[in-house]
Amino acid sequence: MSRSFYFIGIAFFGMINGIFNQLSLIFTLLYAQMLAGPLLFGSLSLTLMFASLMVSTATVILGGIPAAIYERVTGAAESNSVSLWIWLAGTAILSLPAVGNFLKIGL
């Protein structure tokens, strides 16, 4: 399978978690309002989009940690299909709380 399909899946699960994971989105929104509120002109909708982007990015980063550990242990010079599967599974597991909302609401 092409590497592009792995990256599309990883980005999809990150997007689902960033948009539909209500608990982490509210938690991130509270901190984003304090830190980035004045930079985003005090707009709640812009701050919500920024918080959603932060959750999505954190999902992709945290999902990649087990893949990076696997690559380090095996001494792989670059990502292979096994490490990309680990990364995809990690982001899928992290987005499990958001999948229910995604299936209920839809995209």
C-alpha positions in Angstrom: 0.0 0.0 0.0 1.2 3.5 -0.8 2.4 5.7 2.0 -0.1 8.3 1.0 -3.0 6.1 2.2 -1.4 5.8 5.6 -1.0 9.5 5.9 -4.6 10.1 4.7 -5.9 7.7 7.4 -3.7 9.3 10.1 -4.9 12.8 9.2 -8.5 11.5 9.1 -8.4 10.1 12.6 -6.7 13.3 13.8 -9.4 15.4 12.2 -12.2 13.2 13.7 -10.6 13.5 17.2 -10.1 17.3 16.8 -13.6 18.0 15.8 -15.8 15.5 17.7 -13.9 14.8 21.0 -15.9 17.1 23.2 -14.0 16.5 26.4 -10.6 17.3 25.1 -11.9 20.1 22.9 -13.5 21.9 25.8 -10.4 21.4 27.9 -8.2 22.8 25.2 -10.7 25.6 24.5 -10.4 26.9 28.0 -6.6 27.2 27.7 -6.7 28.5 24.2 -9.0 31.3 25.3 -6.6 32.4 28.0 -3.4 32.1 25.8 -4.5 32.8 22.3 -7.8 34.8 22.9 -6.3 38.2 22.3 -4.3 37.0 19.3 -7.5 35.8 17.7 -9.4 39.1 18.4 -11.4 37.5 21.2 -13.5 35.6 18.7 -15.0 32.4 20.2 -15.4 30.7 16.8 -11.7 31.4 15.8 -10.6 30.2 19.2 -12.7 27.0 18.9 -11.1 26.3 15.5 -7.7 26.9 16.9 -8.5 24.5 19.8 -9.7 21.9 17.4 -6.5 22.2 15.4 -4.5 21.8 18.6 -6.4 18.6 19.5 -5.9 17.2 16.0 -2.2 18.0 16.1 -1.8 16.4 19.5 -3.6 13.3 18.4 -1.2 12.9 15.4 1.9 13.5 17.5 0.8 11.2 20.4 -0.2 8.5 18.0 3.3 8.6 16.4 5.2 8.1 19.6 4.8 4.2 19.6 5.8 4.2 15.9 8.9 6.2 16.7 9.8 3.9 19.5 9.4 0.9 17.2 11.6 2.5 14.6 14.2 3.3 17.2 14.2 -0.2 18.6 14.5 -1.9 15.2 17.0 0.6 13.9 14.9 1.5 10.8 16.4 4.4 8.8 13.0 5.6 7.6 9.3 4.6 8.2 8.2 1.3 6.8 4.8 -0.2 6.5 4.8 -1.7 10.0 5.7 1.7 11.7 3.0 3.4 9.6 0.4 0.8 10.7 1.5 1.4 14.3 1.0 5.2 13.8 -2.4 4.7 12.2 -3.5 2.3 15.0 -2.3 4.8 17.6 -4.3 7.7 16.2 -7.3 5.4 15.8 -7.1 4.3 19.4 -6.8 7.9 20.6 -9.8 8.9 18.5 -12.1 6.2 19.9 -13.9 8.6 22.2 -14.8 10.8 19.3 -16.0 8.0 16.9 -19.4 7.8 18.7 -20.1 11.5 18.1 -18.8 11.2 14.6 -21.2 8.4 13.7 -24.1 10.1 15.4 -23.6 13.5 13.8 -21.8 12.6 10.6 -19.4 14.6 8.5 
